[in-house]
Amino acid sequence: MYISPFLRIGSNLKPGMKHTILLCLAYFGLTSTLFAAVKTRGNELIENTDTIIVKTAIIDDAMSPGWKDALRDRMTRERLDSFGRLQRPLTNDEIAWKKLIESKAASWNGSRDSLAVPFNKLGMNDTIFVMLGFLGVDDGFTYGYQTVCLDITALYRAYGKAEGSENKERIDRIFAHEYTHLLHKTWAIKNNLLLPTFKDSILWECLYEGMGMYRSLNPKWLPVNDSLPPITRDALESLYPIFTERMKIIHSSVSLTPIEKERLHANLSRGLVNKKWGAFPVGIWLALEAKENPDNLTNWINKGPGSIMELAHKYLPPIYEKELGSVAGKYFR
C-alpha cells in the first residue's frame, strides 16, 4: 500500500475519522498504531501539528511490498528475492520488540521538537511513519523523507531480548538517530545541497552519520565536563590514523577506481560503533561542540560537508592535523 507523503492526520480529526483510517490501514495488511499529539492552551484544544504512525510491514507472515521496497538498496536482488519468499510467524522475541516500539510512539512524538533544535527547528511534514519489518540486516535506517524503518529481527539479533531498561533506552537512541537523518535529508533539500565529487559525498556522509551518532551514542562514550572517558580516547586513538590516511587519499587523488572508492568508504559508518572511522570521531566532536546544548550545532550543520575538515583541524592531534593539512590546507588556516 502506498500512503501519500502528504497525508496529514491531526487532533482535529473526529474520532470516527481516525477509526476509519486505521480500518483502511488494517485492510491493506498494515497493523498500525497512531499517535497524534494533542496540544492545549488552558482549557482550549488547539490544532495538532505532529503525528507518528507505527505500522507493521508484515503481511501473512511475510515481507510486505513496502518493506521490500525499503530494503531494495540495502540487499542484493538475489538475497532480497530469497528473503521475500520466506514465510514464517514472528518469534516471541520479535513480538516483544514490536510491542516495545509501539509503546514508544507517544514519547517519540514528544521528542521531535528537541531533535530539530540543531537544524534551526526545521519544519517537517506532520506525519512520520515508523515502519516495522523483519528479516533484514540493519536494525534501523530511513526510507524516503518521512519513514524510519526498524527491523525487529535485526534488533533481536544485535541486542537480545527487548525486555529490560537497557533496550528500552537503546531503542529511543536508535529512533533519535534515524529521525535526525530525516531532518538532515530535509535540510539538504531546502539548502539545495549538491555533492558533485566523491570527496564531497564522503564529507557529507561523515557529517550526516556523525550527527546521527551524536544522537544515538551510549552515554558511556560521551564527554563529561569537556573530558572524554578512557574508552572514547582509546577508540579515537585507533581511528585517527585511519581517518587521516583515507582523507588524505580522498583529497589528493584526481581519479579513483570504483574498487578504490569502495575501500576508502568501507566502515565509514557501518560496523561496530568504535570502528566507524568517519561517523564515530565526528559524533564525538559534535558532542564536544554541543556542550550538552544542541543549539551549538546549528552552525556546523549549516556549513554542510565543509564542516568536517574544520572539525578535524580543531580536534585531531597535532601529528595528524599537520599530515592532513598538507593536502587539505584551505580548511586548516
Protein Blocks (a to p, Z undefined) as FASTA:
>chain_A
ZZdfkbccdfkbcfklmmmmmmmmmmnopacddddddddehjaccddfbdcddddfbeeh
iacfklmmmmmmmccfklmmmmmmpccdddfklmmmmmmmmmmmmmmmmmmmmmmmmnoo
pacdfbacddddehilblbdcehjlbccddfklmmmmnopfedjklmmmmmmmmmmmmmm
mmmmmmmmmnopacfbfklmmmmmmmmmmmmmmmmgcfklpceehiacfklmmmmmmmmm
mmmmmmmmmmmpmbdcfklmmmmmgoklgcjfklmmklmmmmmmmmmmnnopaklmmmmm
mnmmmlmmmmmmmmgcfklmmmmmmmmmmmmZZ
